Structure formats: C-alpha cells, structure tokens
C-alpha cells in the first residue's frame, strides 16, 4: 500500500509541482485584488452634549463609497459600518461638519477601505434643552343650547411640564387639549381628552388623558345691588362708608329680585392693628340665601372701607 502511494506521488511529479506553483501564484493574485467599489447607505450617528439637541433637519444616513476584497461577505458576518459625528464638546449654535472617511467606523479586520462620503458636509444646529410648567387650556366647539352659557372650564391636571429646545419652549404660554363639543348642551359635562401639542419638538410629562369639566348652566345676568349695609364683627368699631355696592352674576330669574337685605357685609377686626387706627379693611361679602350656589359676587365698590373705634 505504501509503495502504491509513493508511486502515485512521484508519477509526473514535475507536472504536479508546476500545478501547485501556478495555484499559489493565482491565489496570491486574487488575494491582492482591491475588489470592486460600491456605494452603500450607512446610518448617520450624531453624538451631542448632554441637555442639548439638534433643532434643524438632518440626514439619518449618508452614502459611503467602499472598496475591499471581503466586501461581498461583510454584511452576513460583521456589523454594519456607521458614520459618526462627535459634537459632545460643542456649544449652542450652528456647526458645519466636513464628512471624511475618518468619520466612518468599519468592522475591524474586514479589509474594507472607505474612499468617500456623500454629502461631503452637513450643518447641524445645537440648542439647549429646557423645561417649564405651563397651564392646560380646553378649546370647545359649538355653543350651548339657547338660554345657556359656559360657567367655566376645568382640567385636571391644570398644568403640565413641557420639555424641548429653548426656541420652542420659551414662547410657549399654554398647551391645549383636543377640542370638546358643547353644541346644544344644557348641563355640565365631563370628558377625558388627550393633549394636542402640534410641535413635534415639544415633549410633555402628561402621559395620561386629561380630565376636563365643562360647567354649563342657564344664561346669567350681571347686576349691581346698591346700599348694602356694612357692619363690623366688633360693635366697638365702625366702618365708613356704611353702605357699599355689590356686583353679582347669576341666572336672570335669581338675581333680578335681590335686595340689599339679601347680602351680609362684615369687616373682621381681630387681625387689624389697633395702634394704626383708622385703618383700611376689606368687607367680607356673601349672599345670605344662595343654596344652589348659582349666584356669585363679582365686585365690591368700594373695595375697602375705613375702620375706626367708636367714641
């Protein structure tokens, strides 16, 4: 058996040696080929400083011209290349960045050569990220039924924290919910609605829907009742003037019959500094008969009276 193997190896040994040498030369030639050039779209990764963000539009990928013998097998065995822009040491403002092959990170040992990046440069604008609290408003559509009106709009929470680039957050005074229809309604309603922030650069802390109460009731009338008597809670003191005018708002059929006797106007004296008499104080005004709470005091004239000790 050993003799047969020796005879096989030595038979035409010169031809076999020539074939081996030719194979080696061919392998070295192919191994040294740089490979074809290809243009590939790779992700663009921008590293920004903490508490800053990019406010202008930017590409999410760039075209990279590559060359390499192992290029065709790269995608199946190794991570994708990435174009990196490092702005971590940059300040607010506009930055023009030239993109070169040095910006492209390729897998180690891949044999890939980066020749060119397109576009050759990008412009990025950095801005500081800030936050602030703003109130929540509730827009409505339509009108209540004839003879009715909106008493108030309440939202819970009443405000939210918004976060985003400085130029988007500074001018923001409020954020609104989705609009609520009140067309033809005669009574108060409650809804759960979402915030409607149209600026995609603005983020909010309110992840849950907002509870909205729209208070609706009979159309109210504004009325002023004069000659309402003013008293003090201590009979040893007197108030001047002795009468005030009270402006109220409420359903027309409730306020039209009000008289001065339907009000209580009392000046509290316990907190007054007796060493500075006479002093100014605000009378506490309430409506004596208002069980449903549909009538509200809007204004008092004069707002303050003079309190002095009786002689």
C-alpha positions as CSV (number, residue, x, y, z in Angstrom):
1,X,0.0,0.0,0.0
2,X,2.8,2.3,0.9
3,X,4.6,1.6,-2.4
4,X,1.4,2.4,-4.3
5,X,1.2,5.8,-2.6
6,X,4.9,6.6,-3.4
7,X,4.5,5.7,-7.0
8,X,1.4,7.9,-7.3
9,X,3.1,10.9,-5.7
10,X,6.3,10.5,-7.8
11,X,4.5,9.9,-11.1
12,X,4.6,13.1,-13.2
13,X,6.0,14.9,-10.2
14,X,7.2,17.8,-12.3
15,X,3.7,18.5,-13.7
16,X,2.2,18.3,-10.2
17,X,4.7,20.7,-8.8
18,X,4.1,23.1,-11.7
19,X,0.3,23.0,-11.0
20,X,0.9,23.7,-7.3
21,X,3.1,26.7,-8.1
22,X,0.5,28.1,-10.6
23,X,-2.3,27.7,-8.0
24,X,-0.2,29.6,-5.4
25,X,0.5,32.4,-7.8
26,X,-3.2,32.6,-8.8
27,X,-4.2,32.7,-5.1
28,X,-1.8,35.5,-4.3
29,X,-3.0,37.5,-7.3
30,X,-6.7,37.2,-6.3
31,X,-5.9,37.8,-2.6
32,X,-4.2,41.1,-3.6
33,X,-7.0,42.4,-5.7
34,X,-8.5,45.5,-4.1
35,X,-12.1,44.4,-5.0
36,X,-14.8,46.4,-6.7
37,X,-16.0,49.8,-5.4
38,X,-19.5,50.0,-4.1
39,X,-21.7,52.8,-2.8
40,X,-23.6,51.9,0.4
41,X,-26.1,53.9,2.6
42,X,-24.9,53.7,6.2
43,X,-26.6,55.2,9.3
44,X,-25.5,58.6,10.5
45,X,-25.0,58.8,14.3
46,X,-24.6,62.2,15.9
47,X,-23.2,62.4,19.5
48,X,-24.5,65.6,21.2
49,X,-23.7,67.1,24.6
50,X,-26.0,66.3,27.5
51,X,-29.0,68.6,27.8
52,X,-28.7,69.7,24.2
53,X,-30.4,68.6,21.0
54,X,-30.4,69.2,17.2
55,X,-33.1,71.5,16.1
56,X,-32.7,71.5,12.3
57,X,-33.4,68.8,9.8
58,X,-30.5,66.4,9.2
59,X,-30.0,63.2,7.2
60,X,-30.4,59.9,9.0
61,X,-27.9,58.2,6.7
62,X,-25.1,59.0,4.2
63,X,-23.7,57.3,1.1
64,X,-20.3,55.8,1.6
65,X,-18.1,54.6,-1.3
66,X,-16.2,51.5,-0.2
67,X,-13.7,49.0,-1.6
68,X,-12.4,45.7,-0.4
69,X,-11.9,42.0,-1.4
70,X,-14.1,40.8,1.5
71,X,-16.8,43.4,0.8
72,X,-19.4,40.9,-0.6
73,X,-19.4,38.8,2.5
74,X,-19.2,41.6,5.1
75,X,-23.0,42.0,5.7
76,X,-23.5,38.4,6.7
77,X,-20.7,38.1,9.3
78,X,-19.9,41.5,10.7
79,X,-21.7,44.7,11.9
80,X,-22.7,47.4,9.5
81,X,-20.4,50.5,9.1
82,X,-21.6,53.7,10.8
83,X,-20.8,57.3,10.1
84,X,-20.0,59.1,13.4
85,X,-20.2,62.8,14.1
86,X,-18.9,63.8,17.6
87,X,-20.3,67.1,18.9
88,X,-20.0,66.3,22.6
89,X,-17.6,69.2,23.2
90,X,-19.6,71.8,21.2
91,X,-21.6,74.8,22.3
92,X,-25.1,76.1,21.2
93,X,-25.3,77.4,17.7
94,X,-24.6,76.3,14.1
95,X,-21.9,73.8,13.3
96,X,-20.6,72.9,9.8
97,X,-19.1,69.4,9.8
98,X,-16.9,68.0,7.0
99,X,-17.5,64.3,6.4
100,X,-14.4,62.3,5.5
101,X,-13.6,58.6,5.5
102,X,-12.3,59.1,9.1
103,X,-15.9,59.6,10.2
104,X,-16.9,56.1,9.1
105,X,-16.5,53.2,11.5
106,X,-16.0,49.9,9.8
107,X,-15.6,46.4,11.4
108,X,-12.1,45.6,12.4
109,X,-10.3,43.1,10.2
110,X,-12.9,43.5,7.4
111,X,-10.4,44.7,4.8
112,X,-12.8,47.4,3.8
113,X,-11.4,50.7,2.6
114,X,-13.6,53.8,2.8
115,X,-13.0,56.1,-0.2
116,X,-15.6,58.9,0.0
117,X,-18.6,60.1,2.0
118,X,-21.6,61.9,0.4
119,X,-22.7,64.5,1.3
120,X,-19.3,65.9,2.0
121,X,-20.5,68.1,4.8
122,X,-23.6,68.7,6.9
123,X,-24.8,71.7,9.0
124,X,-26.2,71.0,12.5
125,X,-27.7,73.5,14.9
126,X,-27.4,72.7,18.6
127,X,-29.8,74.2,21.2
128,X,-30.1,73.8,24.9
129,X,-32.9,71.6,26.2
130,X,-35.1,73.3,28.8
131,X,-38.3,72.6,30.7
132,X,-41.1,74.7,32.3
133,X,-44.6,74.4,33.6
134,X,-47.5,75.8,31.5
135,X,-51.3,75.7,32.0
136,X,-53.6,73.4,30.1
137,X,-56.4,75.1,28.1
138,X,-59.6,73.4,26.9
139,X,-60.9,74.6,23.5
140,X,-64.6,74.0,22.8
141,X,-66.7,73.6,19.6
142,X,-70.2,74.9,19.1
143,X,-72.5,76.7,21.5
144,X,-74.7,75.6,24.4
145,X,-78.5,75.4,23.9
146,X,-80.4,78.7,23.7
147,X,-80.6,80.4,27.0
148,X,-77.5,78.6,28.4
149,X,-73.8,79.5,28.7
150,X,-70.4,78.2,29.9
151,X,-69.7,78.9,33.5
152,X,-66.2,77.6,33.5
153,X,-63.7,75.0,32.1
154,X,-61.6,73.0,34.5
155,X,-58.9,70.5,33.7
156,X,-57.1,68.0,36.0
157,X,-54.2,68.3,35.9
158,X,-54.4,72.1,35.4
159,X,-50.8,72.3,34.1
160,X,-48.1,70.2,32.7
161,X,-44.3,70.2,32.3
162,X,-43.1,70.7,28.7
163,X,-39.5,70.0,27.6
164,X,-37.7,70.7,24.4
165,X,-35.3,73.1,22.6
166,X,-35.1,76.6,24.1
167,X,-36.5,78.4,21.0
168,X,-39.6,76.1,21.1
169,X,-40.2,76.2,24.9
170,X,-39.6,79.9,25.7
171,X,-42.5,81.3,23.7
172,X,-44.9,78.6,24.8
173,X,-47.6,80.0,27.2
174,X,-50.0,77.1,27.4
175,X,-50.8,73.8,25.8
176,X,-54.3,72.8,24.7
177,X,-56.3,69.6,24.8
178,X,-58.3,68.2,21.9
179,X,-61.4,70.3,21.4
180,X,-64.6,69.3,23.1
181,X,-68.1,69.7,21.5
182,X,-70.7,71.5,23.7
183,X,-73.2,72.1,20.9
184,X,-76.8,72.2,22.2
185,X,-75.9,71.2,25.8
186,X,-77.9,72.3,28.8
187,X,-75.9,70.8,31.6
188,X,-72.3,70.3,32.7
189,X,-70.2,67.5,31.1
190,X,-67.0,65.6,31.8
191,X,-64.6,64.2,29.3
192,X,-61.2,62.5,29.2
193,X,-59.2,64.0,26.4
194,X,-55.6,64.0,25.2
195,X,-53.2,66.9,24.9
196,X,-53.0,68.3,21.4
197,X,-49.4,69.5,21.0
198,X,-48.7,70.1,17.3
199,X,-45.0,70.9,17.7
200,X,-43.1,67.6,17.5
201,X,-40.1,69.1,19.2
202,X,-42.1,69.7,22.4
203,X,-42.4,66.8,24.9
204,X,-44.7,66.7,27.9
205,X,-44.8,65.0,31.3
206,X,-48.5,64.2,31.0
207,X,-48.8,60.6,29.6
208,X,-52.4,60.0,30.7
209,X,-55.5,61.7,29.3
210,X,-56.7,65.0,30.9
211,X,-59.9,65.1,32.9
212,X,-62.0,68.0,31.6
213,X,-65.1,69.5,33.3
214,X,-67.2,72.0,31.2
215,X,-69.6,73.8,33.6
216,X,-72.8,74.8,31.7
217,X,-76.0,76.4,33.1
218,X,-78.7,78.9,32.4
219,X,-77.5,82.2,30.9
220,X,-76.5,84.6,33.7
221,X,-77.1,88.3,34.2
222,X,-74.8,90.9,35.7
223,X,-76.5,93.1,38.3
224,X,-75.3,95.7,40.8
225,X,-77.2,96.0,44.1
226,X,-76.5,99.3,46.0
227,X,-76.9,100.4,49.6
228,X,-75.8,97.1,51.1
229,X,-75.1,97.9,54.8
230,X,-71.6,97.3,56.2
231,X,-71.1,96.1,59.8
232,X,-68.1,95.1,61.9
233,X,-67.7,91.9,63.9
234,X,-67.0,94.0,67.0
235,X,-69.6,96.6,67.9
236,X,-66.9,98.9,69.4
237,X,-65.7,99.6,65.9
238,X,-67.5,101.4,63.0
239,X,-67.0,101.2,59.2
240,X,-67.1,104.1,56.8
241,X,-68.8,104.4,54.4
242,X,-71.7,102.5,56.0
243,X,-73.0,101.2,52.7
244,X,-71.4,99.6,49.6
245,X,-72.5,98.4,46.2
246,X,-72.2,94.7,45.3
247,X,-72.0,93.4,41.7
248,X,-73.3,89.8,41.3
249,X,-73.7,87.4,38.4
250,X,-76.2,84.6,38.2
251,X,-79.3,83.3,36.4
252,X,-81.6,86.2,35.5
253,X,-84.6,84.9,37.5
254,X,-82.4,84.6,40.6
255,X,-80.6,88.0,40.6
256,X,-83.4,90.3,39.5
257,X,-85.2,90.1,42.8
258,X,-82.1,90.6,45.0
259,X,-82.3,93.5,47.6
260,X,-79.6,94.9,50.0
261,X,-81.1,92.7,52.7
262,X,-80.0,89.6,50.8
263,X,-76.4,90.4,51.5
264,X,-74.1,90.2,54.5
265,X,-71.1,92.6,54.5
266,X,-68.9,92.2,57.6
267,X,-65.5,93.7,58.4
268,X,-63.3,91.3,60.5
269,X,-61.4,93.4,63.1
270,X,-59.3,90.8,65.0
271,X,-56.4,91.0,62.6
272,X,-56.4,94.8,62.5
273,X,-53.6,96.8,64.0
274,X,-55.4,99.0,66.6
275,X,-52.3,101.1,67.0
276,X,-52.7,102.5,63.5
277,X,-56.5,103.3,63.6
278,X,-58.2,104.4,61.5
279,X,-57.2,101.6,59.0
280,X,-58.5,100.3,55.7
281,X,-60.1,96.8,55.5
282,X,-62.0,94.7,53.0
283,X,-65.5,93.7,54.0
284,X,-66.4,90.0,53.6
285,X,-69.5,89.9,51.4
286,X,-71.7,86.8,51.0
287,X,-75.2,86.2,49.7
288,X,-77.5,85.2,52.5
289,X,-79.9,83.0,50.5
290,X,-77.9,81.2,47.8
291,X,-78.4,77.4,48.5
292,X,-77.7,76.3,44.9
293,X,-74.6,78.5,44.7
294,X,-75.7,79.8,41.3
295,X,-75.1,83.4,42.2
296,X,-71.5,84.7,42.6
297,X,-70.1,88.0,43.9
298,X,-68.1,89.7,41.1
299,X,-67.1,93.0,42.6
300,X,-67.5,95.3,45.6
301,X,-67.4,99.1,45.5
302,X,-65.5,100.5,47.3
303,X,-63.3,97.5,47.8
304,X,-62.1,98.8,51.2
305,X,-63.8,100.7,54.0
306,X,-62.2,102.8,56.8
307,X,-62.5,101.2,60.2
308,X,-62.2,103.4,63.4
309,X,-63.0,102.9,67.1
310,X,-66.4,104.3,68.2
311,X,-66.3,107.2,70.6
